[in-house]
Amino acid sequence: MQSVLLLLLADIILIFHVLFVAFVVVGLLAVYAGYFLNWRWVRNRVFRIVHLCAIGYVVIQAWLGVVCPLTTWEMALRAEAGAATYSGSFIQYWLHSVLYFELPPWVFVVVYTLFGSLVLASWLVVKPHRRGSLT
């Protein structure tokens, strides 16, 4: 019973991890699409700050060579449950294949840095609303 609970928690962490990645990637696409489609919400300052901090956290981790704590926590739960890493539930299998790639670490540093630069550039191209401003 305990191993089932641990595997469930690991799957929940994996789902959260995928949602985090989706927020970062889709968020940037939405900001630039919103610029051309006049979506006001993409200029929301809180959304933009959270989005910038999310990719900033990833870029800093990559530069420092730190493994994402979500990955570490998920794998620790799977190990504690006695499960082989990334062989298990349907959700785990598919979300893992979407999220993880086997490439040299420097590739991720470059990709994350470039992506972070695009997010930072979006602050210049699609300026967020000033505090209290509705336009």
C-alpha positions in Angstrom: 0.0 0.0 0.0 2.8 2.4 0.9 4.5 1.8 -2.5 1.3 2.6 -4.3 1.0 5.9 -2.5 4.7 6.7 -3.2 4.2 6.0 -6.9 1.1 8.2 -6.9 3.0 11.0 -5.4 5.8 10.6 -7.9 3.2 10.7 -10.7 1.7 13.9 -9.2 5.1 15.5 -9.1 5.8 14.5 -12.7 2.4 16.0 -13.8 3.3 19.2 -11.9 6.7 19.2 -13.7 5.1 18.9 -17.1 2.7 21.7 -16.2 5.6 23.9 -15.2 7.4 23.3 -18.5 4.1 23.9 -20.4 3.6 27.2 -18.5 7.1 28.4 -19.5 6.9 27.3 -23.1 3.2 28.0 -23.8 3.5 31.2 -21.8 6.1 32.6 -24.1 4.2 31.6 -27.2 1.1 33.2 -25.8 3.0 36.5 -25.0 4.1 36.8 -28.6 0.8 35.6 -30.1 -1.0 38.0 -27.8 1.1 40.9 -29.1 -0.2 40.3 -32.6 -3.7 39.3 -31.6 -4.1 42.2 -29.0 -4.7 39.9 -26.0 -4.5 42.3 -23.0 -3.9 39.5 -20.5 -0.4 38.8 -21.9 0.6 42.2 -20.6 -0.5 41.3 -17.0 2.5 42.3 -14.8 2.0 39.4 -12.3 1.8 36.8 -15.0 4.9 38.2 -16.7 6.9 38.3 -13.5 6.0 34.8 -12.5 6.8 33.6 -16.1 10.2 35.4 -16.1 11.1 34.0 -12.6 10.1 30.5 -13.8 12.5 30.4 -16.7 15.1 32.4 -14.7 15.1 29.6 -12.2 15.6 27.0 -14.9 18.4 28.9 -16.5 20.2 29.4 -13.2 19.9 25.7 -12.4 21.3 24.8 -15.9 24.3 27.1 -15.5 25.0 25.8 -12.0 24.6 22.2 -13.2 21.9 21.5 -10.6 19.3 18.8 -11.2 15.8 20.1 -10.9 14.4 19.3 -7.4 11.2 18.0 -8.9 13.2 15.4 -10.8 15.2 14.5 -7.7 12.1 14.2 -5.6 10.2 12.2 -8.2 13.0 9.7 -8.6 13.5 9.4 -4.8 9.9 8.5 -4.4 10.1 5.9 -7.1 13.2 4.4 -5.6 11.6 4.3 -2.2 8.6 2.5 -3.7 11.0 0.0 -5.2 10.0 0.9 -8.7 12.5 1.3 -11.6 12.8 4.9 -12.6 10.4 5.8 -15.4 8.9 2.5 -15.9 5.5 2.4 -14.5 2.1 3.9 -15.1 0.8 5.1 -18.4 0.8 8.7 -17.3 4.4 8.4 -16.1 5.6 6.8 -19.3 4.1 9.4 -21.7 4.8 12.5 -19.5 8.4 11.3 -19.1 8.9 10.9 -22.8 7.6 14.4 -23.4 9.7 16.0 -20.6 13.1 14.3 -20.7 15.7 14.0 -23.5 19.1 12.3 -23.6 21.5 15.0 -24.7 24.8 16.4 -23.4 24.3 18.9 -20.5 25.7 21.8 -22.5 22.9 21.5 -25.0 20.4 22.2 -22.2 22.4 25.1 -20.9 22.4 26.7 -24.4 18.7 26.0 -25.0 17.5 27.2 -21.6 19.7 30.3 -21.9 18.3 31.1 -25.4 14.8 30.5 -24.3 15.3 32.7 -21.2 16.7 35.4 -23.5 13.5 35.2 -25.5 11.4 35.6 -22.4 13.5 38.6 -21.3 13.2 40.1 -24.8 9.5 39.7 -24.6 9.6 42.4 -21.8 10.9 44.8 -24.4 8.7 43.7 -27.3 5.4 43.1 -25.4 5.8 45.5 -22.5 3.7 44.5 -19.4 1.3 47.0 -18.0 2.7 49.4 -15.5 1.2 48.9 -12.0 -2.2 50.5 -11.9 -2.4 51.0 -15.7 -5.3 49.5 -17.6 -3.9 50.2 -21.1 
